[in-house]
Amino acid sequence: MSKGTKIPGYMQGKGRNPRGIIGDREIRYKCSLQNTILDVLRGRPGWQEVPGQNNVQQNVQANTKQQGQQSTGQPPSNTGKAGSGTTTTQGTTFGNKASFQSIPPITRNSDGDWDFYWCDREWLHQNYDTMFLYEHQKILHFRNHYELTRKNLMVKNLKRLKKQTEREQGKAEGLSFEFFPTTYELPSEYHIFVEEFKKNPGIIWIMKPAARAQGRGIFLFRRLKDITDWKKGEYQPLSDPNRDAPETYVVQRYIENPYLIGGRKFDVRVYVLVVSYNPLKVWLYRSGFARFSNTRFSLDSIEDTYVHLTNVAIQKNAPDYDPDKGCKWSTQQLRKYLSAKHGVDAVRKAYKGIDNIIIKSLQSVQKIIINDKHCFEMYGYDILFDSDLKPWLIEINASPSLTASGKEDYELKFGLLNDLLNVLDLENRLTGKEKRIGGWDLLWEDGPILADDGNMECVPNGNTTTIPNSFLGCHNDRKRQLRELYMAAQSVKKT
């Protein structure tokens, strides 16, 4: 292989890095999004933005799709490269931090001359297999992340791991996978679904596009005639080659007994960071939010999306939506409410179920994801509690929305992303043995991580010696913890 030959990104580079391993120099970054992550990167001491092609200035089409969105991801397409151009965007101010107001003009193309790249999925799909990545470079997304974030593939992989677990460890162990509703892919599994449908007359099912986001295309139904368009052989007749290929949907048994607060349905957004699939290394963020429907829950009107879908993109269009109040609680508010109502032990058991969902889902794709030490992934898990406080996995987002809906949302996401960069530690300021970095707690590293210390509000009697290092919804004193962490790490490195 010649010295200048490009090789796929997942093949580790052995050549000399022309810029050198990151030490005491500035860290050069690129970003293809125009929201909170760009604010974080621009405010990071010692980080310098790299102008050039595929940076934020020339990703207008991708930015338009990602602005205010969250996506479940989809496999790469052959649609060509993302659009280019320049744009000026008016920002908003939350607290003492102002989002950017305008995009500076492009001065030169220095593609590849970067240390960190928060890229969009489209760019990665088009460029990953031809990239040469140097030892120090970090990039968002694993090559085939959609194996976990596309709804039909997520369920397929979970079903496969469940069957393998039952075969190797017995049926009882397979019960640990009972956290996703009965699901079928349409149109390919239409006839199998019909058999299941007839066994359970009268129940409600929910239809979801496999690769869309923000609640688009979702609807509930009780009658088979409502989905005749998805019947295999009728939806795409073989005799009509000019018709577009049918869009893949999943059909799931609807959870008819969701946990309600104030008569309203909600789900919980949980942030998960994976820095390696081999070995599997997983971080769980303490803060997140519960998204509420704007209308009281009822099964009498299954066509009312304001009742059944909690997506902010849908709820904000409700006639009586109050933008000042919104429809969100912090995970800290939610945990305090549930603990007061059901007790600490019951809530701890429910949240342990969330940990199980996270680990089992990641293990289901551990051998499929193309592991690359240069890549990382921040997932947005959507979890629903039923009336028995059992958590259910609704979906996993590859690109959870980073656009803030208000001051508190901005502060949450700003801290979340800042702490993510602290975990990646491009500055090389940490020891690598940390179990907590800001609001991120190390949940799994080739096995469960046990807590050293925790929060009295989440741990009965302050006993942390036998519990997982998981503190979702617990007090997030990230700034104080970071100060102490960096002082301790500095002392260790000096010795």
Secondary structure, 3 states (H helix, E strand, C coil): CCCCCCCCCCCCCCCCCCCCCCCCCCEEEEECCCCHHHHHHHHCCCEEECCCCCCHHHCHHHHHHHCCCCECCCCCCCCCCCCCCCCCCCCCEECCEECCCCCCCCCCCCCCCCCEEECCHHHHHHHHHHCCCCCCCEEECCCCCHHHHCHHHHHHHHHHHHHHHHHHHCHHHHHHHCCCCCEEEECCCHHHHHHHHHHCCCCCEEEEECCCCCCCCCEEECCHHHHHHHCCCCCCCCCCCCCCCCCCEEEEECCCCECEECCEEEEEEEEEEEEEECCEEEEEECCCEEEECCCCCCCCCCCCHHHHCCCHHHHCCCCCCCCCCCCEEEHHHHHHHHHHHHCHHHHHHHHHHHHHHHHHHHHCCCCCCCCCCCEEEEEEEEEEEECCCCEEEEEEECECCCCCCCHHHHHHHHHHHHHHHHHHCCCCCCCCCCCEECCEEEEEECCECECCCCCCCCCHHHCCCCCECCCCCCCCCHHHHHHHHHHHHHHHHHC
